Each structure stands twice: as C-alpha cells, then as structure tokens.
Amino acid sequence: MTEQVKRPVLAIMRPQRYINESVALAESMGFEPVAVPMIELADMRDEYFDGFVERIYSGISDYVIFTSANGIDFTLSKLPSDDRGRFIEALNATKIIAIGPTTRKSLEHLGINVIGMPGVYSSEGLVDFLCPEIKGKVIDTARSFYGSSLLIDGLKGCGADVHETNVYTLTKPEGNEQEEFIRKVFDGEITVFAFTSSMMVRNFFECAVSQTTKNDIVNIMNNSIVAAIGIPTAQTLESYGVKVSVTPGKFTFEDILKKVLELLN
C-alpha cells in the first residue's frame, strides 16, 4: 500500500468574503487549509466621499486608483443603485489604475476599463509606475482607512494633486472560532502561516497573547513556515520577533502559496 503524503496545513486568516475562494485555491495546490478570519472589512463613509463622486461626475479627475477590489465594491455600495451605471461611465472617462491583477479583474468585470497596472503590486509600485506622467494631474483614490501613507505621500511628491476617500475600514473578529484556532496553533497543528496585511498580524498576536505568551507563539511560528504578502507585512512580523520565510515578488495570495510550495519542495 502506498503511504499517503501528508498535506501541509495552511492557516488562512483572510476576511470572510475571501475564505471560500482561498480555501479552494489552497486545496487545489495541495494544502490542507485551516481558515479563520483574523481581520474583517466594515463599510465607512468619510467627509471626502461626496467630493470624490463630484470630481468623477464633473470630469475633474485625471486618474482614479483602486488598491483593492474592496475599494470599488464599497464605493458602489454607497451610491443609489440607479446611479451606479452612470458613475461607471464617468469613471471610464478617467484613467483607471489598478494595483494588481485581482483588482483589475474585479474592475473589468464591472465594465470599468483599466488603462494601467504597476509591475510591482504595491503602493511603492504604483508611485514608480505613475510618477513620470502625473505632475499637475488630479488623482483620486478610494481605499481602506488603513491604506499605506506611502501611496499618497509618494504621488504628492511627484507633483500630483491627490485626493483620498476611505470607503471601508478593517476590524478584528473575536470569538470561539478565533480562540479555537489559536489552540490549534499552540498544539503545533499549523505548518504554514500566510499573512496578507500588517493588521492581520497585529490582530493575530492580540488574540494569541490573550491565551498564551507572546514568546510561546513566536517560538511556534519560528518552527513553522511564515509567509508575508509584502515588505510592510514582513516588517510587522519581524517586529514581533517572527522570522519570515517567504515574501513573494508579486503580492497576491496565489503567489504566496506558490513560493511556499517552492520552499517545501
């Protein structure tokens, strides 16, 4: 009888809306996923949203940047359903920039024409991509309350007139599901940890240290594979004393898993 190869157990801690697709992807790539949200998305509307919409309708905006599919979803959810088609038409009169292929796909699915995407899927990549052509241009972005300041500061440093509206925020889910997950971590059941944001790291540690010590969790993680989606997330992990094993060149969940498999093989 052929001995069955044990599948690496992967901790998926993404928001609930991404759990099913993340689990399916992980399973298709040979992982045994343990999926528990350590971060959640919540709608918000700041004082800059109406100005953002008005600039789009009036044609003032030269560029509109979306740094996630959530940015467009939470933007459209704030508009009356009858106005969404008109808003998308107005967006298509601007130059739409997506941070990466997942965001691009979501925008194009809605009929929004994406004219560009950076080679490096990050705030820094967006700045490098746009900087040569945006001096004096009006740029709008609709994104998370916790979006990196590197994007706004970098675009302004290139001479652009930048406007930001925060259309959603991030929260920490808490409950039996998260507590049970930490017990699995403490029992050594997790082979691979995949972190996709700095806030996910912070929420994970807040939950963990409510049940055990920080040193115990760090020791467990340093005897596992820890993956971070980008440099800021990796730096946050390292600030807790965690050694990051994997940081993909392209900042997508699929690329994290590919890099982990390369390390395992």
Contacts in CASP RR format, 6 or more apart in sequence:
PFRMAT RR
TARGET T0000
AUTHOR 0000-0000-0000
METHOD contacts of the structure
MODEL  1
MTEQVKRPVLAIMRPQRYINESVALAESMGFEPVAVPMIELADMRDEYFD
GFVERIYSGISDYVIFTSANGIDFTLSKLPSDDRGRFIEALNATKIIAIG
PTTRKSLEHLGINVIGMPGVYSSEGLVDFLCPEIKGKVIDTARSFYGSSL
LIDGLKGCGADVHETNVYTLTKPEGNEQEEFIRKVFDGEITVFAFTSSMM
VRNFFECAVSQTTKNDIVNIMNNSIVAAIGIPTAQTLESYGVKVSVTPGK
FTFEDILKKVLELLN
7 30 0 8 1.000
7 31 0 8 1.000
7 32 0 8 1.000
8 30 0 8 1.000
8 31 0 8 1.000
8 32 0 8 1.000
8 191 0 8 1.000
8 192 0 8 1.000
8 225 0 8 1.000
8 260 0 8 1.000
8 264 0 8 1.000
9 31 0 8 1.000
9 32 0 8 1.000
9 33 0 8 1.000
9 34 0 8 1.000
9 189 0 8 1.000
9 190 0 8 1.000
9 191 0 8 1.000
9 192 0 8 1.000
10 26 0 8 1.000
10 31 0 8 1.000
10 32 0 8 1.000
10 33 0 8 1.000
10 34 0 8 1.000
10 190 0 8 1.000
10 191 0 8 1.000
10 192 0 8 1.000
10 194 0 8 1.000
10 257 0 8 1.000
10 260 0 8 1.000
11 34 0 8 1.000
11 36 0 8 1.000
11 181 0 8 1.000
11 185 0 8 1.000
11 190 0 8 1.000
11 192 0 8 1.000
11 193 0 8 1.000
11 194 0 8 1.000
12 19 0 8 1.000
12 22 0 8 1.000
12 23 0 8 1.000
12 26 0 8 1.000
12 33 0 8 1.000
12 34 0 8 1.000
12 35 0 8 1.000
12 36 0 8 1.000
12 194 0 8 1.000
13 35 0 8 1.000
13 36 0 8 1.000
13 37 0 8 1.000
13 38 0 8 1.000
13 39 0 8 1.000
13 193 0 8 1.000
13 194 0 8 1.000
13 195 0 8 1.000
13 196 0 8 1.000
13 200 0 8 1.000
13 204 0 8 1.000
14 22 0 8 1.000
14 35 0 8 1.000
14 37 0 8 1.000
14 39 0 8 1.000
14 196 0 8 1.000
14 200 0 8 1.000
14 253 0 8 1.000
15 37 0 8 1.000
15 39 0 8 1.000
15 40 0 8 1.000
15 41 0 8 1.000
16 37 0 8 1.000
16 40 0 8 1.000
17 41 0 8 1.000
18 253 0 8 1.000
19 35 0 8 1.000
19 37 0 8 1.000
22 33 0 8 1.000
22 35 0 8 1.000
22 253 0 8 1.000
23 33 0 8 1.000
23 35 0 8 1.000
25 253 0 8 1.000
25 254 0 8 1.000
25 257 0 8 1.000
26 33 0 8 1.000
26 257 0 8 1.000
27 33 0 8 1.000
29 257 0 8 1.000
29 258 0 8 1.000
29 261 0 8 1.000
30 261 0 8 1.000
31 192 0 8 1.000
31 257 0 8 1.000
34 181 0 8 1.000
34 184 0 8 1.000
34 189 0 8 1.000
34 190 0 8 1.000
36 177 0 8 1.000
36 178 0 8 1.000
36 180 0 8 1.000
36 181 0 8 1.000
37 173 0 8 1.000
37 177 0 8 1.000
37 178 0 8 1.000
38 172 0 8 1.000
38 173 0 8 1.000
38 178 0 8 1.000
38 200 0 8 1.000
38 203 0 8 1.000
38 204 0 8 1.000
38 207 0 8 1.000
39 170 0 8 1.000
39 171 0 8 1.000
39 172 0 8 1.000
39 173 0 8 1.000
39 197 0 8 1.000
39 199 0 8 1.000
39 200 0 8 1.000
39 203 0 8 1.000
40 170 0 8 1.000
40 171 0 8 1.000
40 172 0 8 1.000
40 173 0 8 1.000
41 70 0 8 1.000
41 74 0 8 1.000
41 168 0 8 1.000
41 169 0 8 1.000
41 170 0 8 1.000
41 171 0 8 1.000
42 168 0 8 1.000
42 169 0 8 1.000
42 170 0 8 1.000
42 171 0 8 1.000
43 74 0 8 1.000
43 77 0 8 1.000
43 78 0 8 1.000
43 167 0 8 1.000
43 168 0 8 1.000
43 169 0 8 1.000
44 74 0 8 1.000
44 145 0 8 1.000
44 166 0 8 1.000
44 167 0 8 1.000
44 168 0 8 1.000
44 169 0 8 1.000
45 78 0 8 1.000
45 167 0 8 1.000
46 145 0 8 1.000
46 165 0 8 1.000
46 166 0 8 1.000
46 167 0 8 1.000
48 163 0 8 1.000
48 164 0 8 1.000
48 165 0 8 1.000
48 166 0 8 1.000
49 78 0 8 1.000
49 142 0 8 1.000
49 165 0 8 1.000
49 167 0 8 1.000
51 163 0 8 1.000
51 165 0 8 1.000
52 140 0 8 1.000
52 142 0 8 1.000
52 163 0 8 1.000
52 165 0 8 1.000
53 79 0 8 1.000
53 87 0 8 1.000
54 60 0 8 1.000
55 61 0 8 1.000
55 138 0 8 1.000
55 140 0 8 1.000
55 163 0 8 1.000
56 64 0 8 1.000
56 87 0 8 1.000
56 90 0 8 1.000
56 91 0 8 1.000
56 94 0 8 1.000
56 140 0 8 1.000
57 86 0 8 1.000
57 87 0 8 1.000
57 90 0 8 1.000
59 90 0 8 1.000
59 93 0 8 1.000
59 94 0 8 1.000
60 138 0 8 1.000
61 94 0 8 1.000
61 138 0 8 1.000
61 139 0 8 1.000
61 140 0 8 1.000
61 163 0 8 1.000
62 94 0 8 1.000
62 95 0 8 1.000
62 134 0 8 1.000
62 137 0 8 1.000
62 138 0 8 1.000
62 139 0 8 1.000
63 94 0 8 1.000
63 95 0 8 1.000
63 96 0 8 1.000
63 97 0 8 1.000
63 130 0 8 1.000
63 134 0 8 1.000
63 137 0 8 1.000
63 138 0 8 1.000
63 139 0 8 1.000
63 140 0 8 1.000
63 160 0 8 1.000
64 91 0 8 1.000
64 94 0 8 1.000
64 95 0 8 1.000
64 96 0 8 1.000
64 97 0 8 1.000
64 139 0 8 1.000
64 140 0 8 1.000
64 141 0 8 1.000
64 142 0 8 1.000
65 97 0 8 1.000
65 98 0 8 1.000
65 99 0 8 1.000
65 126 0 8 1.000
65 139 0 8 1.000
65 140 0 8 1.000
65 141 0 8 1.000
65 143 0 8 1.000
65 151 0 8 1.000
66 72 0 8 1.000
66 96 0 8 1.000
66 97 0 8 1.000
66 98 0 8 1.000
66 99 0 8 1.000
66 103 0 8 1.000
66 107 0 8 1.000
66 141 0 8 1.000
66 142 0 8 1.000
66 143 0 8 1.000
67 99 0 8 1.000
67 103 0 8 1.000
67 123 0 8 1.000
67 126 0 8 1.000
67 141 0 8 1.000
67 143 0 8 1.000
67 144 0 8 1.000
67 147 0 8 1.000
67 151 0 8 1.000
68 99 0 8 1.000
68 103 0 8 1.000
68 143 0 8 1.000
68 144 0 8 1.000
69 102 0 8 1.000
69 103 0 8 1.000
69 105 0 8 1.000
69 106 0 8 1.000
69 107 0 8 1.000
70 144 0 8 1.000
70 167 0 8 1.000
70 168 0 8 1.000
71 142 0 8 1.000
71 143 0 8 1.000
71 144 0 8 1.000
71 167 0 8 1.000
71 168 0 8 1.000
72 103 0 8 1.000
72 106 0 8 1.000
72 107 0 8 1.000
72 110 0 8 1.000
72 112 0 8 1.000
72 142 0 8 1.000
73 106 0 8 1.000
74 142 0 8 1.000
74 167 0 8 1.000
74 168 0 8 1.000
75 142 0 8 1.000
75 167 0 8 1.000
76 84 0 8 1.000
76 87 0 8 1.000
76 110 0 8 1.000
78 167 0 8 1.000
79 87 0 8 1.000
88 110 0 8 1.000
88 111 0 8 1.000
88 112 0 8 1.000
91 112 0 8 1.000
92 111 0 8 1.000
92 112 0 8 1.000
92 113 0 8 1.000
95 115 0 8 1.000
95 116 0 8 1.000
96 107 0 8 1.000
96 112 0 8 1.000
96 113 0 8 1.000
96 114 0 8 1.000
96 115 0 8 1.000
96 116 0 8 1.000
97 114 0 8 1.000
97 115 0 8 1.000
97 116 0 8 1.000
97 117 0 8 1.000
97 126 0 8 1.000
97 129 0 8 1.000
97 130 0 8 1.000
98 104 0 8 1.000
98 107 0 8 1.000
98 114 0 8 1.000
98 116 0 8 1.000
98 117 0 8 1.000
99 117 0 8 1.000
99 118 0 8 1.000
99 121 0 8 1.000
99 122 0 8 1.000
99 123 0 8 1.000
99 126 0 8 1.000
100 117 0 8 1.000
100 118 0 8 1.000
100 121 0 8 1.000
100 251 0 8 1.000
100 252 0 8 1.000
101 117 0 8 1.000
101 121 0 8 1.000
101 252 0 8 1.000
102 252 0 8 1.000
104 114 0 8 1.000
104 117 0 8 1.000
107 114 0 8 1.000
108 114 0 8 1.000
116 129 0 8 1.000
117 129 0 8 1.000
118 125 0 8 1.000
118 126 0 8 1.000
118 128 0 8 1.000
118 129 0 8 1.000
118 130 0 8 1.000
119 125 0 8 1.000
119 129 0 8 1.000
120 128 0 8 1.000
120 249 0 8 1.000
120 250 0 8 1.000
120 251 0 8 1.000
121 250 0 8 1.000
121 251 0 8 1.000
121 252 0 8 1.000
122 230 0 8 1.000
122 231 0 8 1.000
122 251 0 8 1.000
123 147 0 8 1.000
123 148 0 8 1.000
123 150 0 8 1.000
123 151 0 8 1.000
124 150 0 8 1.000
126 151 0 8 1.000
126 155 0 8 1.000
127 150 0 8 1.000
127 151 0 8 1.000
127 154 0 8 1.000
127 155 0 8 1.000
127 158 0 8 1.000
130 139 0 8 1.000
130 155 0 8 1.000
130 158 0 8 1.000
130 160 0 8 1.000
131 154 0 8 1.000
131 155 0 8 1.000
131 158 0 8 1.000
134 155 0 8 1.000
134 158 0 8 1.000
134 159 0 8 1.000
134 160 0 8 1.000
135 158 0 8 1.000
135 159 0 8 1.000
135 160 0 8 1.000
136 159 0 8 1.000
136 160 0 8 1.000
136 161 0 8 1.000
137 160 0 8 1.000
137 161 0 8 1.000
138 160 0 8 1.000
138 161 0 8 1.000
138 163 0 8 1.000
139 155 0 8 1.000
139 160 0 8 1.000
139 161 0 8 1.000
139 162 0 8 1.000
139 163 0 8 1.000
140 162 0 8 1.000
140 163 0 8 1.000
140 164 0 8 1.000
140 165 0 8 1.000
141 151 0 8 1.000
141 152 0 8 1.000
141 162 0 8 1.000
141 163 0 8 1.000
141 164 0 8 1.000
141 165 0 8 1.000
142 164 0 8 1.000
142 165 0 8 1.000
142 166 0 8 1.000
142 167 0 8 1.000
143 164 0 8 1.000
143 165 0 8 1.000
143 166 0 8 1.000
143 167 0 8 1.000
144 166 0 8 1.000
144 167 0 8 1.000
144 168 0 8 1.000
144 169 0 8 1.000
144 170 0 8 1.000
145 166 0 8 1.000
145 168 0 8 1.000
145 169 0 8 1.000
145 170 0 8 1.000
146 169 0 8 1.000
146 170 0 8 1.000
146 197 0 8 1.000
146 199 0 8 1.000
148 232 0 8 1.000
152 162 0 8 1.000
152 164 0 8 1.000
155 162 0 8 1.000
156 162 0 8 1.000
170 197 0 8 1.000
170 199 0 8 1.000
172 203 0 8 1.000
172 206 0 8 1.000
172 207 0 8 1.000
173 203 0 8 1.000
174 207 0 8 1.000
178 207 0 8 1.000
179 207 0 8 1.000
179 211 0 8 1.000
181 207 0 8 1.000
182 207 0 8 1.000
182 208 0 8 1.000
182 211 0 8 1.000
182 212 0 8 1.000
183 211 0 8 1.000
184 190 0 8 1.000
185 208 0 8 1.000
185 217 0 8 1.000
185 220 0 8 1.000
186 211 0 8 1.000
186 212 0 8 1.000
186 216 0 8 1.000
186 217 0 8 1.000
186 220 0 8 1.000
188 220 0 8 1.000
188 224 0 8 1.000
190 224 0 8 1.000
191 224 0 8 1.000
191 225 0 8 1.000
192 224 0 8 1.000
192 225 0 8 1.000
192 226 0 8 1.000
192 227 0 8 1.000
192 260 0 8 1.000
193 221 0 8 1.000
193 224 0 8 1.000
193 225 0 8 1.000
193 226 0 8 1.000
193 227 0 8 1.000
194 227 0 8 1.000
194 229 0 8 1.000
194 253 0 8 1.000
194 256 0 8 1.000
194 257 0 8 1.000
194 260 0 8 1.000
195 201 0 8 1.000
195 204 0 8 1.000
195 226 0 8 1.000
195 227 0 8 1.000
195 228 0 8 1.000
195 229 0 8 1.000
195 233 0 8 1.000
195 237 0 8 1.000
196 229 0 8 1.000
196 233 0 8 1.000
196 253 0 8 1.000
196 256 0 8 1.000
197 229 0 8 1.000
197 233 0 8 1.000
198 232 0 8 1.000
198 233 0 8 1.000
198 235 0 8 1.000
198 236 0 8 1.000
200 233 0 8 1.000
201 233 0 8 1.000
201 236 0 8 1.000
201 237 0 8 1.000
201 240 0 8 1.000
202 236 0 8 1.000
205 214 0 8 1.000
205 217 0 8 1.000
205 240 0 8 1.000
208 214 0 8 1.000
208 217 0 8 1.000
209 217 0 8 1.000
214 240 0 8 1.000
218 240 0 8 1.000
218 241 0 8 1.000
218 242 0 8 1.000
221 242 0 8 1.000
221 243 0 8 1.000
222 241 0 8 1.000
222 242 0 8 1.000
222 243 0 8 1.000
225 245 0 8 1.000
225 246 0 8 1.000
225 260 0 8 1.000
225 263 0 8 1.000
225 264 0 8 1.000
226 237 0 8 1.000
226 242 0 8 1.000
226 243 0 8 1.000
226 244 0 8 1.000
226 245 0 8 1.000
226 246 0 8 1.000
227 244 0 8 1.000
227 245 0 8 1.000
227 246 0 8 1.000
227 247 0 8 1.000
227 248 0 8 1.000
227 256 0 8 1.000
227 259 0 8 1.000
227 260 0 8 1.000
228 234 0 8 1.000
228 236 0 8 1.000
228 237 0 8 1.000
228 244 0 8 1.000
228 246 0 8 1.000
228 247 0 8 1.000
229 247 0 8 1.000
229 248 0 8 1.000
229 251 0 8 1.000
229 252 0 8 1.000
229 253 0 8 1.000
229 256 0 8 1.000
230 247 0 8 1.000
230 248 0 8 1.000
230 251 0 8 1.000
231 247 0 8 1.000
234 244 0 8 1.000
234 247 0 8 1.000
237 244 0 8 1.000
238 244 0 8 1.000
245 260 0 8 1.000
245 263 0 8 1.000
246 256 0 8 1.000
246 259 0 8 1.000
246 260 0 8 1.000
246 263 0 8 1.000
247 259 0 8 1.000
248 255 0 8 1.000
248 256 0 8 1.000
248 258 0 8 1.000
248 259 0 8 1.000
249 255 0 8 1.000
249 259 0 8 1.000
END
